[in-house]
Amino acid sequence: MVVSKWDATVLTLFPQMFPGPLSASLAGKSLNQKIWTLKTLDIRDFASDKHRTVDDNPLGGGVGMVLRPDVVAAALTHVAEAPGPRIYLTPRGRVLDQKLVRDLAEQPGAVFLCGRYEGVDQRVIDSTDMMEISIGDYILSGGEPAAMIVIDAVVRLLPGVMGKENGHRDDSFEVGLLEHSQFTQPRIWQGIEAPSVLASGHHQKIAEWQLAEAKRETQTRRPDLWEQYLRAQQKRETDA
């Protein structure tokens, strides 16, 4: 069961990037309502020299710079009392999916480490048992946008955030399928009529159409997700 209050702590070299998009729409409204909280810390504040140095050349050579383990560890120690898992946003991590989002929503919060340059010294990641999460197979300039995506996905599951408490249950991925196609007024637009069943008022037939449409869309657009869905269905039938 998701928690009623969720605390996000973000370690970043660019705290001015937050809350950014998280200040708008559902996330922003619920932030103002204190359903969740957001705290940012500048990693540079934990550098030990007068130049506030946070990075150094990679050992073994190579381009770019690497965030120093002593600086990052000091920042993590400063937020030792912050609730939830410690998360490092990296393409090497577990790919974010809705199951992981639900798992994070059941925590009291999370601490996000936003990397920059060539990344973070692996020793601090290993020594603090950080959870590594990827939002996809592409490269960003830093972990800040990725942290925002994870936070937004989690926040919308918190009680009181969405207008309808169960609204998210029909979303894509919640049941392992893509969402069915959506239609609204006018029922006939440019000569194209929306599916008549949706205006029938017959809730069971509408639900059956929506499920069939979700299955069709998933099978066509995401055959990998469709195979996962079929395996999960087979497992449920076996366990029943």
Phi, psi and omega in degrees: 000133182291152181280163182270344177219138188224129184250119178258129176238129185238124174261121188208157172274351183228069181299339180292348178285347183250148002283345178055229180299340181288354179271356184248166173055216185299317181297316181293319179296315181288333174294317178295330179277358179064027171291330172219162181235157179226124177234132178243144176231137178277118181301330181297336180294347183252010173287151186258357181248167185292340180272358180058048182284129182242352186224170178204170180295145178292134175295139182091356178090174181123165182278162175081186181230161182235137178293132185290141181292326182293322180290314181295319179298321179297321178295317179294322178296323181297331181252029183302331182273353180292138185283158171092174181291158174265125188238129174250124181276117185205144177299343180277354187275179175296133182290130181298130173221176186293329177297316179295321177300315179297320178299317180292327179292339178276351176275162178284354180163195178198152175249124184252126174259118181262110179284163174215174178059230180269003177121202185241143176307126186299333183297322180286329176295313182290318186290338179256006177052049182287144172277126180258126184233137175246143175260007177152170184270068176203169186250132173253167177288339180189175185277355185299309178300324179295318178299320179298320180295314180297314181299314181299318181296322181287314187301322184293345178272348183289141179305133178092353183278311180272153182300322177246123186305327183258009185301324184286346185291340179264002181292163173306143175078343182296325178249013178089006181235156169292156180288148176293162178296150182247148179219155177214190178285151357285152183294331174241119181230123182051039178081002181255123181264136175293154180308127186297331182299331183290341178255011185282336185079001180268099189298322181293317179294323178296315179297320179295319178296316182297319179294316179297320179294319178297318178296316180297314180297318181294315180297323183281313187272325184226074180301331177294317178291325178297318179296320177297318180298315180297319178296320179295321179296318179297322179294319179298319180292323179291320182284340184291000000 
